């Protein structure tokens, strides 16, 4: 039904990377937990969830310290990243980020971590896990794409290798996401190591759909929430 990681394991926090079968709605409905999501726009914009809202917010991550409110992001090759942090009294703060290359490049992970800290999470307590995402072997990019990353930092050479097609490269999106998380001081980072492109049975992939003329709007959901007492 969903993948989990020991990195985020806490008795008072649930997290799960659901597959394309869409079972998260029934899972949450059974437990009477509302799901809060965003109109994702590949941005660095993070929102704090301070209470119930029914408007459509644009952005790419959510953070809360309130129990019983599930945070969700939708992905179909981009990297879903779920976060936990701990306040000084031991209570949790959580976050969920949609980190495609544009969002990761422009700071969505940095801003999510800053919001976790603003909500009281101790910086050295923050942990993150990457969910199913496109792997480097499946992600060919252009020379222009490569040049933009090298312009940001010469160290970004680490996340590219040559493609069999001249003037193209294979990009390591999860490696870049992990690099950005480490630069923000996150030392405990998990990864479920699931390639959305090659695992057609379990995951939707925008790039696979593009290559096969499949339906491009299908995604899977990643969810995290604090258990109500």
N, C-alpha and C positions, 0 to 999 in steps of 0.2 A: 504493500500500500504506500509506504513512504520510507525514506532513508533518514537515519539519524547519525549523530556523531557523539562519541564519548566526551569530546572537548567541551561541549555545552551542557553536559549532563548535570542537572540539578533537580532535586525533588520538587521544587516550586516553579519550574519552568518546563513547558513542553515546546519542542521544536520538531519539525518534520519537513522533508523535501518530498512532496507528493509527485506522482508520475502523471502521465497524460490521461489517465482514466478518470481524473477529476473527482476523487473520493473525499477531498478535503471538505466540501460543503456538507456532506452527510455526517462526517466525523465531527465537525464543529456544531452542527445543528443538534446532534444527539446530546452534546454537552452544554447546549444553550449558550454558546460563546459567539459573539458577533465578530465578523471578519472585516477589518479596515484595510483598504487598498488605495491606490492612487491611479490617476491617469499618468502613466509613465512617459517621460519626454526625453530621456537620455541626458539628464541634466545633473548639476551638483546640488540640487535643491532637496533639503531634508526637512520634514515636518515633525513637530512634536504632537503626540496624541494626548491631550489633556482631559478629554471627555468625549462623549458621543458626538459624532458629526455625520450628517447625511448629505453634505455637499460634495461635489467632485473636486478634489484638490489635485493640482498638477505637481509632479515632483518624482523623486526616485528613491526616497527612503523615509522610513517612519521610526520614531523612537518613543517609548513610553516607560513609565514606572508604575502604571496602574494595572491591577490584576483583572483577569477576565476579559481582556480586549486583545483579540488576535490581530497581529500585524502580518500582512501578506504582500508578496511581490510575485509578479508574473514574468516568466522567462521562456525563451525558446532559442537558446544558444548563449545569450548573455549570462553573466554569472550572478546567481542569487547568493547573497552573503547574509547570514544570520549572526547576531551578536548577543552576548550577555556581558553585563558588568555588575559589580557589587558595590553597594553603598557602605559607608562605615558601620552602619548598624546590621550589615549582612543581608539586607533586602536587595532584590535584583532590579536591574534596569535592562531593557531589551531593545533590540533594533533589527530592522530588516531592510536590506538595500538591494536595488536592481543595478548591477554594475556591468553594463555593456562597455565597449571600449571608450565611447564618448564620455560616459559618466565617470568611469574610473580615471580617465585622462584629465577631466576637468575638476575632480575633487569630491565626488559623492561619498567616497569612503572616509576621507578626511573629515567631511562635514558631519557624517553620521557619528563618528567617534567623538567629535567635539560636542555633539548634542548629548551623547551618553554621559560625558563628563559634566556637562551643564546640569543634567538631571541628577547628579550626585555620585556617579560611578567613579570609583578610584581608578586612576589611569592604569595602574599595574594589574588591575583585576579584569580588564576587558579581554574577551576571547571572541574569536570569529571562526565560522565554518563556511567553506565554499560548497555550494550544491552542484547539481548536474549542470555542465556547461560545455561549450564546444572546446575540443582539445586542439593542441597545436597542429597535429597531423591532419586535421580536418579544416583548418582555417587559413586559406590562402588570401593574401592581401596585395595591394598594388605598391608600386614604387612611391607614389605620393603618400600613401598611408605610412610606409616605413619612414619616409623623410620627416613627416610631422612628429613622429615619436623621437627620432634622433635629435630633432631641433629642441624638443623638450629637455632631453638629457642624453648624453652620449652613453650613459650606462644602460639605456634601453636596447642597445645592441643585444643584450642577453636574451631578449624575448623574441628574437627573430632568427630563422635559419633559411637558407636558400630554398626556393621552390624548384621543381623540375621545369617550370615555365619561366623563361627569361624575363627579367624585370618584375618578378613577383617574389614574395616571401611567405613563409609560414609563421604565423603569429601565435605566441603563447599567452592567450588572454588570462587563464588562471594564474600563470606565473607572474604576470604583470600585476594582477590584483593582489597577490600575496606580497609582492614587493612594496606596493603602496601601503598595505596594512602594516608591514614591518617598519616602514618609514614613519608611520604614525605611532610607533611604540607598542604595537600589538605583538606579543611574543608567543602566544599560544594560538595557533591557527590550524584548523582542520580542513580536510578536503575529501569529499566522497569519491573523487576520481571516476566520474561517470561522464562519458562523452555523449552529448545529446545528438550529435550528427550521426554517429555510427550505431547507436542503440535505438533503432527505429521501433522496436517492439514496445519500449517503455516511455520514450520521450519524443516530444515534438521538437523539430528543428527548423528554423526559418531558412537557413542556408540549404538544408536538404530539400525542403519544399521548393525552393527556387531552382535547384538543379534538376528536380524531377517533375516540375509543373504541378506540385501538390498544393494543398490549401495552406496559405501562409499565415493566417491569423490565429493558429492554434498554439496554445502555451500550456505550461504547467505552473503550479502554485507552490510557493515555499511559505511556511507559516511558523510563527513563534508567538507564544503568549505566556503570561504569568498566571499560575493557577490561583483561583480564588480560594480564600481560607474558609 
